[in-house]
């Protein structure tokens, strides 16, 4: 399961992706919009900055912005920075490989083989899901709902 830090971080970078090209976003604005405690958000953004996903600007007009284009930053990158490896067991991790202590034969271990397949599928999905793509997916239903609710009601036709 994703921890709260990772969920907040994803919400924050998705918000920053929507603001891409409009300049830096203040932490206070981001925290308010996303309903994230500001101090916690500051720590998350600092972590993402240290790992090269965000940049910050100080002073008037300062704040945080994405370091790359929203269509080039993936959900997988964000999760790995905030959560760590995607692997459910260390013997299939690409970032933090370690042999399992209780494994008899890694090459034939059925748990390892299953978890390798899970890691590969998860990695494929998350590494092909960009911030821009995810924002487009989530905004399309909202636009359809807004159009439906903004249409004037039709007058009922009299029954004959």
N, C-alpha and C positions, 0 to 999 in steps of 0.2 A: 504494500500500500504506500501511496505517496504521503509524505508527512506534510504538515501544515506549511512549513517553510517552502517546500517545493510548490505546493498549490498556490501560495501567495506569490511566489516568484514567477510562476507561469502567468498568472493574472496580470502582474505588473509588466512583464515584457510584452504581453499581448496588447496591453494598453499603450505602451511606448511604441509598438509597431504601428498601431492605428494613428499615432501622432507623428510618425516618421515624416521628415521634411518640413515640419512646423517648428522646429527648434526644441530646446530642452524643456523637460517637464519638471516642475517643482515636486519634491518628495511629498510635501504637505498636500498638494493637489492630487497626486497619485494615491496617497494613503486614503484621502477622503473619498475619491471616486470608487476605489476598490474595497473600501471598508477594512483596511489593514492597519493595525497599530503602527504609528509612524516610526517609532524606535526599532521595531522588528523589521519593518520595511527597509529602513536605512541599512541595517546589517545585511539584509538579503541583497540589496542593490550593490553594496560594497563588494560582496563576494562575487557577484556577476561581473563587476568592473575588474576585479583582480584577475578573473579568468578570461578577460578580453571580449566579453559580450556587450558591455556597456561602456560609455564614457560619461564623465561629468564635467560640468562647467561651473565655475564659482562666480559669485558676484551677481550684479543685476542682469536678469535674463538667463541666469544659470539654472542648473538642474541636471537631470539625467536624460540621455538619449542612447539609442542603439548604436553600437559601433559598426555594424554592418547593415545591409539591406534586409528588410523583413522577409523577402523571398529567398534569402540565403542562410538565415539562422533557423535551425531546426529545434523542434520540441525536445528531441533527443539530447542536443547540446545543453539545453537549459537543465534538463533533468539530471544529466551526469554531473554538472557543476554543483547542483544543490542537494542531490540525493546520493550520488556516487554511482558505482557500476550498476548496469541493468540486470546483471546475472543474479539468479536466485541462489546459486551455490558458487563458492569461490573457484572451483575447478573448471568452470566454463567462462570465467570473467576475462575480458580482454584488457581491462584496466588494472585489475587487482587479483591476478591469478594466484592461487595457492592450492596445493593438493588437499583433498579432504583427508582428515586424520583416520577416518574409519573405512576408507575405500581399499578394497583388496586389489582390484585391477582397473585402473582408470579407463583403459581402452575398451573394456567390456561392461563397465558399470551401467546398468539400465537407468539409474537415477541421473547420472551424468549425461547420458545420451538424450534423455527426455528434456532435461533442463537446457542442454545445448540447443535443441530445436526451439524451445520457448524463447531463449535469449536471441537467437537468430531472427525469429519472427517479430519479436518485440522491437529489436533494433531496426529491422527493415521498416517497420511502420513509423516509429518515432523519428528516424533519421531521414525519412522522406516527407515528413509533415512539417512544413515551414510555418513561421508565425503569420506570414501573409495569407497562406492557404487556410490556416485554421480560422483566422479572422474572417476571411471571405465565407467560409462555411457557416460560421455563427451569425454573421450579419445578414445573410440572405433570408433566413426564416424571419428575422426581426423586421426586415423591410417588407416582406409579404404580409406579416401581421399588421404592421403600421398602415399599409395600403388598405387592408380590409376594414380596419377600424376607422379610417379617415373618410371612407366613402359615405356620402349622404344616404340616409335611409330612403328607400323607395316607398312611395305612397301605396297603400294597399288598394288594389283594384276592387271596385264594387262587385258584389256577387250578383249574378243574374239568375 
